[in-house]
C-alpha cells in the first residue's frame, strides 16, 4: 500500500496543453504532489511511466494514437504499483465501469478536478478507489468504494437506456411500442438495439429475449 503522507510523483496525461497546464497548476499547489512528467497521448504516457516510475498517473480518456483506457490497461498490467486516476468529461456508468474494470484507482470528472484533486490523491495513495462525488452519488449501489470491481453479469456494462430497451424487448415489445413508451422515434430504438446487439455479441431478437430472462431483467411469465 502506498503512503498517503509521502510526496507523490505524478505523470499527467491529456492531449490538450491548456487543460494539462491548469491541472498541473492545481496539483502543484498541493503539499505532497510533484508532477514529474507530462504526456499528450497514450503511447507517450507509457514512455513517461517507464522513465519516471511515478506513484500516480492522471490520464484523460480521449487521446490520439492510444486512448486513455487502453493506456490504463497497459499501465496497470506492466506497472502494478502505479495508481491510475482517469480524468474524464464522461459521467455515464459505461465509462466508469470500463475504467474500473481496466484497473483504474480513481475516476475524476474534469469539471470537478480542481476541487477534488487533493481528496483523490490522498485516497489513491492510501490504496483506495476514488470516484468523483457526482459519480459516487449516482453509483453508490453499483460500484464499491474499494477493492476489486466485480462484473456480476454482462448487462452491467450497458447504459441505463440500453438495459431499459433490453427489458422491453424481453417483454415482447416491438420497435414501435418501445418508441412510444420511451417517447423517441423508431429509428432511435433501432440504433440503440444495434448497439445493444454489438455490445452483447447477440445478433437476433430471440437471443436478446433469452439474455434478458437469464439475467433477471424480465420475469419468466413474459
C-alpha positions in Angstrom: 0.0 0.0 0.0 1.2 3.5 -0.8 1.9 6.0 1.9 -0.5 9.0 1.8 2.0 11.1 3.7 4.8 10.8 1.1 5.3 13.2 -1.8 3.6 11.6 -4.7 5.4 11.6 -8.1 2.8 12.2 -10.8 2.6 11.8 -14.5 -0.1 13.9 -16.1 -1.6 12.9 -19.5 -4.0 14.9 -21.6 -3.9 15.9 -25.2 -4.9 19.5 -24.5 -2.0 21.5 -23.3 -4.2 24.2 -21.7 -6.0 21.5 -19.7 -2.7 19.9 -18.7 -1.4 23.3 -17.6 -4.5 24.0 -15.5 -4.5 20.7 -13.8 -0.7 20.8 -13.2 -1.0 24.2 -11.6 -3.6 22.8 -9.2 -1.6 19.7 -8.4 1.5 21.8 -7.7 -0.5 23.7 -5.1 -0.9 20.5 -3.1 1.6 19.9 -0.3 2.5 16.4 -1.2 2.4 16.3 -5.0 5.1 16.6 -7.6 4.4 16.4 -11.4 7.5 14.7 -12.8 6.3 14.4 -16.4 3.5 15.2 -18.9 2.2 13.4 -21.9 -0.1 14.2 -24.8 -1.1 10.7 -25.9 -1.3 7.1 -24.6 2.0 5.9 -26.0 3.9 8.9 -24.7 2.2 8.2 -21.3 3.6 4.7 -21.3 7.1 6.0 -22.0 6.9 8.6 -19.2 5.7 5.9 -16.7 8.6 3.7 -17.7 11.1 6.5 -17.4 9.9 8.2 -14.2 8.3 5.3 -12.2 5.6 7.6 -10.8 3.3 6.8 -7.9 0.2 8.2 -9.6 -0.9 8.8 -13.2 -3.7 11.2 -14.0 -4.9 10.3 -17.5 -7.5 11.6 -19.9 -9.7 9.0 -21.8 -9.8 10.7 -25.2 -6.3 10.9 -26.6 -4.9 10.3 -30.1 -2.9 7.3 -31.1 -3.6 5.3 -28.0 -6.6 6.2 -25.9 -6.5 6.6 -22.1 -8.4 3.4 -21.4 -6.0 1.3 -23.4 -3.0 3.0 -21.9 -4.6 2.5 -18.4 -4.9 -1.3 -19.1 -1.2 -1.5 -20.1 0.0 0.6 -17.2 -1.8 -1.5 -14.6 -0.6 -4.7 -16.2 3.0 -3.6 -16.7 3.4 -1.4 -13.6 1.1 -2.8 -11.0 2.3 -0.5 -8.3 1.3 2.7 -10.2 -2.1 4.1 -9.3 -4.0 5.5 -12.3 -6.8 8.1 -12.0 -8.9 8.7 -15.0 -9.7 12.3 -15.9 -12.9 12.5 -18.0 -15.7 14.6 -19.3 -18.0 11.5 -19.3 -20.1 10.8 -16.2 -22.1 7.9 -17.6 -22.0 4.4 -16.0 -20.4 2.7 -19.0 -17.2 4.7 -18.9 -16.9 4.4 -15.2 -17.2 0.6 -15.3 -14.8 0.3 -18.2 -12.2 2.4 -16.4 -12.6 0.5 -13.1 -12.5 -2.9 -14.9 -9.3 -1.8 -16.6 -7.8 -1.2 -13.2 -8.3 2.5 -12.5 -7.7 3.6 -8.9 -10.0 6.6 -9.5 -12.4 8.3 -11.8 -12.4 12.1 -11.7 -14.7 14.4 -13.7 -12.8 17.2 -15.3 -15.4 19.7 -14.2 -14.7 18.8 -10.6 -11.0 18.1 -10.9 -9.6 21.3 -9.3 -11.8 21.0 -6.2 -11.3 17.2 -5.8 -7.7 16.6 -6.7 -6.4 16.6 -3.1 -9.1 14.2 -2.0 -8.5 11.9 -5.0 -4.7 11.9 -4.5 -5.0 11.1 -0.8 -7.5 8.3 -1.4 -5.5 6.5 -4.1 -2.2 7.0 -2.2 -3.9 5.2 0.7 -4.7 2.2 -1.6 -8.4 3.1 -2.0 -10.6 3.9 -5.0 -11.7 7.4 -5.5 -14.8 8.4 -7.5 -15.9 12.0 -8.2 -18.6 13.0 -5.8 -21.3 13.2 -8.6 -20.5 9.7 -9.8 -20.3 8.3 -6.3 -23.7 9.7 -5.6 -25.2 8.2 -8.7 -23.5 4.9 -8.5 -23.2 4.1 -4.8 -25.3 1.0 -5.1 -23.5 -0.4 -8.2 -19.8 0.5 -7.5 -18.0 -0.5 -4.3 -15.7 2.2 -2.8 -12.7 -0.1 -2.6 -11.4 -3.5 -3.6 -11.9 -5.3 -6.8 -14.8 -4.4 -9.1 -16.8 -7.5 -9.9 -18.8 -7.8 -13.1 -21.7 -9.9 -11.9 -23.3 -10.3 -15.4 -22.8 -9.0 -18.9 -25.5 -6.4 -18.6 -23.6 -4.3 -16.1 -21.5 -2.8 -19.0 -24.7 -1.4 -20.6 -26.1 2.0 -20.2 -29.3 2.5 -18.3 -31.2 3.2 -21.6 -29.8 0.0 -23.2 -30.9 -2.1 -20.2 -34.3 -0.4 -20.4 -34.7 -1.3 -24.1 -33.4 -4.8 -23.5 -36.1 -5.3 -20.8 -38.8 -4.1 -23.1 -37.6 -6.4 -25.9 -37.6 -9.2 -23.4 -41.2 -8.4 -22.5 -42.1 -8.9 -26.2 -42.5 -5.2 -27.2 -41.9 -4.3 -30.8 -39.9 -1.3 -32.1 -43.0 0.9 -32.4 -44.2 0.1 -28.9 -40.8 0.7 -27.3 -40.5 4.0 -29.2 -43.9 5.1 -27.9 -43.1 4.1 -24.3 -39.8 5.9 -24.3 -41.1 8.8 -26.4 -38.4 8.6 -29.1 -38.5 7.7 -32.8 -38.5 4.1 -34.0 -35.1 4.9 -35.7 -33.6 5.8 -32.4 -34.8 2.5 -30.9 -33.3 0.6 -33.9 -30.0 2.4 -33.4 -29.9 1.5 -29.7 -30.9 -2.1 -30.5 -28.0 -2.3 -32.9 -25.6 -1.0 -30.3 -27.0 -3.4 -27.8 -26.5 -6.4 -30.1 -23.0 -5.4 -30.9 -22.1 -4.9 -27.3 -23.5 -8.2 -26.1 -22.5 -10.1 -29.3 -26.1 -11.2 -29.7 -27.5 -10.7 -33.2 -31.1 -11.7 -33.1 -34.2 -10.9 -31.0 -34.9 -14.4 -29.6 -31.4 -14.5 -28.1 -31.8 -11.0 -26.7 -35.0 -12.2 -25.0 -33.2 -15.2 -23.6 -30.4 -13.0 -22.2 -32.9 -10.7 -20.6 -34.7 -13.6 -19.0 -31.4 -15.3 -17.9 -30.2 -12.1 -16.2 -33.4 -11.3 -14.4 -34.5 -8.3 -16.4 -37.7 -9.9 -17.3 -39.9 -12.2 -15.2 -40.5 -15.7 -16.6 -44.1 -15.0 -17.4 -43.2 -12.7 -20.3 
